[in-house]
Amino acid sequence: MRTSKNISIIFIFVLAAQSALGKDIQKPLALVADQVISMDYFKTSLISNRTSGDLSKLADSMTKEGKQALLNDLVDIKLITMKAREEGLDSLPQVKAQLELAADSILVQEYLKRQVEKLDLSDAGLRAYYGQHPDEFRTEKKVKALHVITASLDEANKAREAILAGREFRDVAAEVNIDSTKTLRGDLGWTKRGIFVKEFEEVLFNMKVGEISNAVKTSFGYHIIKVEEIDEGQVRPFESVRDAVQKTIARNTISGLKQELRKKHSITIDRKLLEAGDL
């Protein structure tokens, strides 16, 4: 390959009648030695800098100077890429791996986009899925609860016995609690999943209104829980979750595709290599 000193750059640039990107995309926009800068390459550069919009209109709206500046950048990329290849950088293992990963990522993105485009994401299709899967679009379950918390299991059991014998739960909590809820008489207010530790929530969200739990051990102490109210959540209106329905359908489709491909093809993993510390 010729060195950069001998590289001739031939510009074939259409600034007026053929400025729309959709026209004659196979015709070279520029040649850098034997390297072609196509209209598709030019479009891809635009895409990488613009997240939305009609690309043809975007190209038309660019000034002559703007188009030339963008093309100059692409020429520089080609020149440096050629030089890097001359020096064998494309043969380095880490570079080859990055190129492979980049190519794979682009193919995955394009393939999945095409699969999603095949889906029925019309208003009727979205409403049908929404109607068939109401629980997926329900507001979170919430529970209004009280608790007693003590330092020992024996104290927790004694507190529970007192409550079952007729003492007011809040009075017991105000008397024995060892955390800040003592001044709140054990009131935890309304809560949803993800607020308390796992051991506590596993019991709390499986209780009925009015139920008094057995002692529950957590890293904070021993709890006795009482549920006062439960809000099972409401199905949100379709219009408020329209985008979520669309994303859910697409996500489920992609997940199903992955599972199907995993069943279809054998997968062998070198566990020892994966677990090696020198990765």
Residue, then its C-alpha position, 0 to 999 in steps of 0.5 A: m500500500r502506498t504511504s501517506k506521502n504519496i496518497s492522492i485524494i480525489f473528491i467527488f462531492v455533490l453539493a446541489a442536485q444530488s445532495a439528498l443522501g438517498k440518491d445514488i448511494q453506491k457512487p463514491l463520494a470520495l476516494v482516498a488512494d484506493q479507499v472509498i468513502s461512500m454515501d452510506y459511510f457519510k450517512t453513518s457519520l451523520i447518524s453517529n452525531r445525530t440521534s434523530g431526524d430525517l437524514s436526507k433533510l439533514a444533509d440538505s440543510m447542511t451548508k457547503e462548508g459543513k458538508q466539506a468539513l464532515l468529509n474532511d474528517l472522514v478523509d482523515i479517518k481513512l488516512i489514519t486507518m490506512k497508516a495503522r494497517e500499514e503498521g500492522l495494528d489491525s493484527l494486534p489481538q486486542v485490536k482484533a477483539q475490539l473490531e470483532l466486538a464492534a462488528d458483532s454489536i452492530l449486527v446485533q443492533e440491526y438484527l434486533k431492530r428488524q425483529v422489533e419492526k415485525l411486531d404488531l405495535s399498532d394501537a390495537g396490538l398494544r391494547a390487546y397485550y395490555g388487556q391480557h397482562p394487566d398485572e404487568f402494568r399495576t402500581e406496586k403493592k403497598v402495606k401499612a404496618l407497625h412493628v415491635i423491635t427488641a434486642s433479643l428473641d425472648e423480649a420479642n416473644k414476651a411482647r407478642e404474648a402481651i399483644l395477643a393477650g390484649r395490650e395495644f400494639r402501639d403501646v407495647a412498641a412505645e415501651v420496648n422498641i430499640d430504634s427510632t420508631k419507639t417515638l412513633r409507637g412502632d408506626l412504619g407508615w406505608t411501604k413498598r418492596g425494596i425499603f426494608v431488609k429481605e428477611f423483614e419484607e418476606v414476612l411483611f408482604n405475605m401477611k393479611v390485614g390484622e395479622i400479628s407475625n411471629a418474631v422475625k430476626t434481622s440484622f437490626g434485632y427481632h421484630i413483631i409485625k402487624v399489618e394495618e392496611i394493604d393496597e394491592g395496587q391499581v392497573r394504570p390507565f393504558e395511555s399512561v403506560r403505552d410506551a411501557v407496553q411497547k417496550t415490554i413487547a419488544r423486550n419479551t420478543i428479544s428474550g424469547l429469541k435469545q432463549e430459542l437461539r440458545k436451545k438451537h446451538s451448542i454452547t461450550i464454556d471453559r469455566k476454568l478460563l472464565e474463573a482465572g484471575d488473569l482475565 
